[in-house]
Amino acid sequence: MSSDTASTPTARTDYATFQQVDIRVGTIVAVEPFPQARKPAYKLTIDFGAALGTRRSSAQITGHYAPETLLGRQVAAVVNFPPRQIGPFMSEVLTLGFPDAAGEVVLIHPSQPVPDGGRLF
């Protein structure tokens, strides 16, 4: 993401359209290096609770996070996009974050623990 993205106006949408994007909270239960990725990334396994189970995600978050700091961390992810093949890895969810001033990803997470699988509203 580039820093000029913030200044680009966005199209308006309605609440029904927003509800089609299923954003859930989950806990990272495993982190693996992903050396085959074009940009530095980790392979994450995220537990979204009993209803959704665990899903995997490729995340370009190596700038701010070491693997050991990610285990047990709750994150937000889009869980209803189609899986995406990233090199030899199938990413099942899109882990969400915002770019910092240098363009490195800062993860979105709840400020207090919440049940895994909870939906953003």
URKA-V588781 format. One record per backbone hydrogen bond with DSSP energy under -0.5 kcal/mol. NH is the residue of the N-H (numbers start at 1). CO is the residue of the C=O. Records with the same first field share a line. If there is no record, write none. Layout:
NH=CO, CO
This chain:
5=2
6=3
7=4
8=4, 5
18=14
19=15
20=16, 17
21=18
22=20
23=21
24=22, 77
25=118
26=75
27=47
28=73
29=45
30=45
32=43
34=41
37=34
42=59
43=32
44=42, 57
45=30
46=44, 55
47=27
48=46, 53
53=49
55=46
57=44
59=42, 57
61=59
64=61
65=61
69=66
70=66, 67
71=67
72=28
73=70
75=26
76=108
77=24
78=94
79=22, 77
80=22
84=91
86=84, 89
87=85
89=86
91=84, 89
92=56, 90
93=56
94=78
95=93
96=76
98=106
100=104
103=100
105=60
106=98
107=105
108=96
117=25
118=115
120=23
